[in-house]
């Protein structure tokens, strides 16, 4: 069976399990995950035994050719009215929408028409990578990891952050990526101390830190990796901070395994940095899920309370940031396996 | 005054005009428009006389340096609770949120805490381009237009759609663009008949249609342009359809002017195509606003009812699509002026 047809079946199983009659799916990425057809302005209604896609006339031919396992319903006026009509015709009872992503206006419309709120159904399917998507994610991560070996020797004194940004994109595209998976962060010197630095025209000088946080999209799947190094001769403090972050990341990675709570991964990273006296400079969570989005379920931080399962993919990315001076972050994308983990962004 | 500080002042004027005390702004692009600082996971509360940004510890230093005209409030727990607390301390009364973009969950939270729904305030500010953003938009469009002259002679028999996609991106980046403004549509042969075709590995053959719908992002501003041509010797039907679409687009462009309803632009395009007997093959709206987003307010279609104003920027992009055979679309990005229009994507 086609992987997408299987996902719709999986969702239908969840409807049965949760005693629901139907779900309306409106997020572009969720709809694309279930059909393989990524496009704005269309949506799905999935019942226990059927699935309808509400598409404009403009998409119809293409949709029919590419998604033969979902019945298209062409709408002329408001797409939401077409959903209501099909729901009525099919005599569907309890129907849910995801209140975490639906807009307030549309959610209110669904509520007025008797729909209920229930988040996370499609999200929990998306969290477990399987079949060809594991291969796509591996490939996406492998491209990012290989690109590191190419770009690193080219980061030389006088180059701007943005020129590195563009070259890194080109390198990944030449290796088959569609494009970058987010606004890549290239930070030189004190810019490395800003976890969300916006890549700028600043030029690299001798003897300063280089931090590159990047990734690509391959067949819709996002990779994420960060490497930090010293351009020149590192002083004692850089070497110390770097080794603490490296030990922290190693400790976090070692925790990743099916059955472990994501908080335990965060704690493993945080403890190493705190014990070394730099706790106040680790100012963000340890990681996040990756997949169709660069940030998705599950989060890996002090508040997250998610049991890792085989097939989940997350980042582990502790950091220490000394304002106005320099920062070090080391990040890998990892796949959770039954017995441990597969590091997807290994670099030489 | 800094353009962003001015925009916050403009928004504060709207609050006074509409007898509101405050607005919470949560969309990344809206927040970025008002501050110049584009980042996820932070939000603004703007009252008639003050503005607060709710930022994580991680963003604080960078935010203070870049947005000195907005007061940062660091949140530790839920960002929404921090907004409520500041609103209470400042004794703000009627506070609104945008129900068109806020999520159902968060909108419900605001409602429970006495906020009201009001859409379009920031959207209407964003619709009128002024100052440096006009320059950014012009530059973005100029890059796209210049790239056409470079790519067209390189589209040769045997090349894949995706290879053209990647080269077009590279060309625009080499001219200063950050990246593409959307998933560029490169369609060869029958693929040109699919308005939302997903660029593929298909190779160009002799004697078929080439349609390229593309644009770039320059300083956050998006351009959009479509060109269609025949690779080889066009037959009579292609020439006929092309000249109808060209006449339709010319008629639409001629209508663009401050004070004109956007529907009149759509009608001008549609009439030419209908009169020529191809009405059923023009299966989408005529255009859309462009700016920080590739699709934004106002829309230009049969249902839109918006009076164009000087400073708005829209696309005019009629098309005729003959399923399984070929399609022709011609699109330009235009700036509405008091006396008419400035075509931003003129090609030789």
Interface residues (C-beta under 8 A of the other chain):
Chain A: X38 X39 X56 X57 X58 X59 X61 X62 X97 X99 X100 X101 X102 X103 X104 X105 X106 X107 X108 X117 X119 X166 X169 X170 X173 X179 X180 X194 X195 X196 X197 X198 X283 X284 X321 X323 X324
Chain B: X38 X39 X56 X57 X58 X59 X61 X62 X97 X99 X100 X101 X102 X103 X104 X105 X106 X107 X108 X117 X119 X166 X169 X170 X173 X179 X180 X194 X195 X196 X197 X198 X283 X284 X321 X323 X324
